[in-house]
Amino acid sequence: MNLKDQVAIITGAGGALGRGTALVLARAGAAIVVAEERADRGREAAEAVRQAGGRALFVRTDVSSASSVKAMVARAVRELGGVDVLVNNAAIYPSRPWTEIREKEWDRVFAVNIKGYYLCARACYPYFQARGRGKIINISSITFYLGFAKLLDYVSTKGAVVGFTRALAREVGPGNICVNCIAPGAFPTDAEKIHPDPKGYNRWVLEQQSTKRRGTAEDIGHAVLFLASRESDFITGQTLMVDGGWSMK
Ligand SMILES: NC(=O)c1ccc[n+]([C@@H]2O[C@H](COP(=O)([O-])OP(=O)(O)OC[C@H]3O[C@@H](n4cnc5c(N)ncnc54)[C@H](O)[C@@H]3O)[C@@H](O)[C@H]2O)c1
């Protein structure tokens, strides 16, 4: 599988899984757009891609803002020549009991985790049409399938991502645009720091999985690479669980 001469936008690529995905896609030949809200993380991720011999452009982006997303995609097209792949990955995951979620926080989680996916897809669409093909990979979460406590707004958005994937796949399929979804299991990243007992949580995750090791950002990157490549051209509207055999949906 290779993405030679292709351009891949990865939102939230300053974070753990997005950065790992950026490195995998860059190794496969893609030029990477790191669309990240946090400048420090974004610059670092782009530099890591360059250090590994790839091409990367960091564009500070807030995926919940239509104007910010539009400007990011326009810059990607201007500086790299187009867009072939969009990885909707940026998300926030504040954890608290559901009765403690404030309305503003609820709205923010939805604005980033699902409206952001829509805005990015919408902004890339004309460029996919210009190429006569395109790949959108949306990152959901195993938490939607299992139902996780103290993450009600987050889990709700991750369910929305699955519906968004299916409905959009129907609409853009005739234009050779594939839309798929990846639902990661639990990865040992910053997200895990929200747990009060990380060691116990690690043990519990390994018990749930069929594969007895923790997942890595590369595991996600390889699944994204497949869904971004021509080898998956006949697959659309699907959700791939990348969870070490935890959920087996
Ligand atoms: N880590 C896990 O175990 C896990 C499990 C299931 C699903 N996921 C999903 O994988 C994806 C990546 O997770 P991660 O663990 O790498 O998280 P992370 O927090 O390390 O990375 C997310 C990145 O998104 C960025 N971001 C946040 N709001 C943004 C905005 N408005 N605009 C642009 N960028 C923004 C953050 O700055 C951060 O760098 C998310 O969609 C998450 O829901 C992760």
The ligand as a Tripos MOL2 file, in Angstrom:
@<TRIPOS>MOLECULE
LIG
   44    48     1     0     0
SMALL
NO_CHARGES

@<TRIPOS>ATOM
      1 N1         -6.4400    7.2200   23.0930 N.am      1 LIG1
      2 C1         -7.3710    6.2900   23.1150 C.2       1 LIG1
      3 O1         -7.2920    5.2970   23.8310 O.2       1 LIG1
      4 C2         -8.5800    6.4370   22.2230 C.ar      1 LIG1
      5 C3         -9.5580    5.4440   22.2910 C.ar      1 LIG1
      6 C4        -10.6730    5.5300   21.4600 C.ar      1 LIG1
      7 C5        -10.7680    6.5950   20.5620 C.ar      1 LIG1
      8 N2         -9.8040    7.5430   20.5210 N.ar      1 LIG1
      9 C6         -9.9730    8.6270   19.5510 C.3       1 LIG1
     10 O2         -8.7760    8.7970   18.8270 O.3       1 LIG1
     11 C7         -8.6220   10.1660   18.4660 C.3       1 LIG1
     12 C8         -7.2760   10.6850   18.9170 C.3       1 LIG1
     13 O3         -7.1570   10.4800   20.3150 O.3       1 LIG1
     14 P1         -5.7970   10.7270   21.1180 P.3       1 LIG1
     15 O4         -5.7500    9.7410   22.2130 O.co2     1 LIG1
     16 O5         -4.6560   10.8410   20.1670 O.co2     1 LIG1
     17 O6         -6.1480   12.1380   21.7850 O.3       1 LIG1
     18 P2         -5.1780   13.3950   22.0530 P.3       1 LIG1
     19 O7         -5.8760   14.2440   23.0660 O.co2     1 LIG1
     20 O8         -3.7940   12.9300   22.3390 O.co2     1 LIG1
     21 O9         -5.1830   14.1160   20.6320 O.3       1 LIG1
     22 C9         -6.2570   14.9000   20.1790 C.3       1 LIG1
     23 C10        -5.6770   16.1480   19.5520 C.3       1 LIG1
     24 O10        -6.7500   16.9450   19.0500 O.3       1 LIG1
     25 C11        -6.4120   18.2920   19.2800 C.3       1 LIG1
     26 N3         -7.6320   19.1180   19.2840 N.ar      1 LIG1
     27 C12        -8.5440   19.2440   20.2790 C.ar      1 LIG1
     28 N4         -9.4830   20.1240   19.9220 N.ar      1 LIG1
     29 C13        -9.1720   20.5510   18.6730 C.ar      1 LIG1
     30 C14        -9.7760   21.4620   17.7770 C.ar      1 LIG1
     31 N5        -10.8940   22.1450   18.1040 N.pl3     1 LIG1
     32 N6         -9.1980   21.6620   16.5590 N.ar      1 LIG1
     33 C15        -8.0460   21.0020   16.2340 C.ar      1 LIG1
     34 N7         -7.4290   20.1360   17.0470 N.ar      1 LIG1
     35 C16        -7.9910   19.9140   18.2610 C.ar      1 LIG1
     36 C17        -5.7370   18.3080   20.6460 C.3       1 LIG1
     37 O11        -4.9560   19.4750   20.8360 O.3       1 LIG1
     38 C18        -4.9190   17.0320   20.5740 C.3       1 LIG1
     39 O12        -3.5960   17.2760   20.1180 O.3       1 LIG1
     40 C19        -9.8090   10.8960   19.0700 C.3       1 LIG1
     41 O13       -10.8440   11.0200   18.1100 O.3       1 LIG1
     42 C20       -10.2450    9.9790   20.1800 C.3       1 LIG1
     43 O14       -11.6070   10.1400   20.5040 O.3       1 LIG1
     44 C21        -8.7160    7.4840   21.3320 C.ar      1 LIG1
@<TRIPOS>BOND
     1     1     2 1
     2     2     3 2
     3     2     4 1
     4     4     5 ar
     5     4    44 ar
     6     5     6 ar
     7     6     7 ar
     8     7     8 ar
     9     8     9 1
    10     8    44 ar
    11     9    10 1
    12     9    42 1
    13    10    11 1
    14    11    12 1
    15    11    40 1
    16    12    13 1
    17    13    14 1
    18    14    15 2
    19    14    16 1
    20    14    17 1
    21    17    18 1
    22    18    19 2
    23    18    20 1
    24    18    21 1
    25    21    22 1
    26    22    23 1
    27    23    24 1
    28    23    38 1
    29    24    25 1
    30    25    26 1
    31    25    36 1
    32    26    27 ar
    33    26    35 ar
    34    27    28 ar
    35    28    29 ar
    36    29    30 ar
    37    29    35 ar
    38    30    31 1
    39    30    32 ar
    40    32    33 ar
    41    33    34 ar
    42    34    35 ar
    43    36    37 1
    44    36    38 1
    45    38    39 1
    46    40    41 1
    47    40    42 1
    48    42    43 1
@<TRIPOS>SUBSTRUCTURE
     1 LIG1         1 GROUP 0 **** ****
